[in-house]
C-alpha cells in the first residue's frame, strides 16, 4: 500500500523551500513564504516564515506515510522538514502527499486499487 511508504521516499528534495543558514543570516530571502534553514552540513537549523524565525515540527525519515499524515493533521504547519538524525532529507507538504497518492493509486469503477 502507498500509505506504508516511508516519508523520505516521497519527500520533495528540490530544495525550492530551503535556504542556507548564511542566506538567512544575511537576510537574502523573500519576505513572504516559509523556508527551511539548513547549515553547511545539511543539518536542519529552523525555519523562517514571512521574515520571522520559527521552529517547525519535523518528521523522521523512516515513518510511514499514514503516520506522517496523522502528525501533519494535528499541526498548523504547511510544510514539514523530513530529517534523519537532524540531517535534512527533504520537505513534505500536503501537495507532495496528494501528488504521490495520485501517481500510486488508480481508480476503477469507483474502487481504489493500489
N, C-alpha and C positions, 0 to 999 in steps of 0.2 A: 504494500500500500504506500502511496506517496506520503501519507501522513507519518510514516515511520522514518522518513528520510532525515538524516542529521542536518541541522541548520547550516553547517559550514559548506555543505554541498550546494545549497541554493542561494547562499549569501551573495549579494551584489559586491563584486570585487573591483568594480570600475574606478573606485576612488573619487567619484564625482561629488560626494558629500564629505570628503575627507580633506583636511588641511594639515600642514606640518605645524609643530609647536612654534617654530621660528616665524612662520607666516602669521600665526595667532599673535605672538608677542610683538610683531611689527605692525599689527593692525591691518594687514593687507588681505582682508577677506570681505565679501559682500556684507552690507549692513543687515540685510534681510535673509532669513533662512536659518536652518540648523546644519551645523558642520561638526563632524567628529574630529578631534585633535589627536594626532599621533606624534610620537617623538622620533628621534633619529634611528632608534632601534625597532621601529614599527610597533611600539607599545601604546596602548590606549591611554590617553592623558586627559580625558574630559571632553567637553564639547562647548560650542558657542551657539547660542540661539538669539537671533536679532541683536547681535553685538554684545551679549552678556554671557559670561562663563557659566556653564551649568554642568552638573553631573548627570549622566544617563545611566539607567539600568542596563546592564549588559546581558547577553545570552552566551552561555558556554557552548563551544563549538560542537560538542557531541550530543546535545539534547535533540530528541526527535521533534519534528515539526508540530505535532499535536501538542506537545508540552510547551513549545515556544509560543504557540497561539494562545494558550491559557495565560501565560505570563504577559503577553502583549495586550490581551484583552483587559487585564487588570491594571494597566498603567495608562498614563495620559501622554505618552511619547509618540512621535510619528516615526522615529527610526531607532533601531537598536543595534549597537555595535556587537558583532559576534567575535568573541575572544577565546584564545587558547592560552591559558596562563598569562593573561593581560596582553598577549600579542594580538594585534588587530588582524582578524581574518577577512572580515567584510561587514556589510550592513544588511540588516533585514528590515523591510518595510511591508506594509500591507500589500502594496503593488507587487513587490517581489514574490510574495506568497501567492497572490492571485495568478500572476504570470506562470509560476511554476505549476500550480494545480491545473491551469488551463492547458498546459502542454503535456500533462501526465495523466489526465483523466478524460475519458471520452464518454459521451452521452449517446445512447442508442435507444430509441423509442421511449425516452423519458427515464431510462435506467442508467445509473452511473456505473461505468466499468473502469477499473484501474489496471 
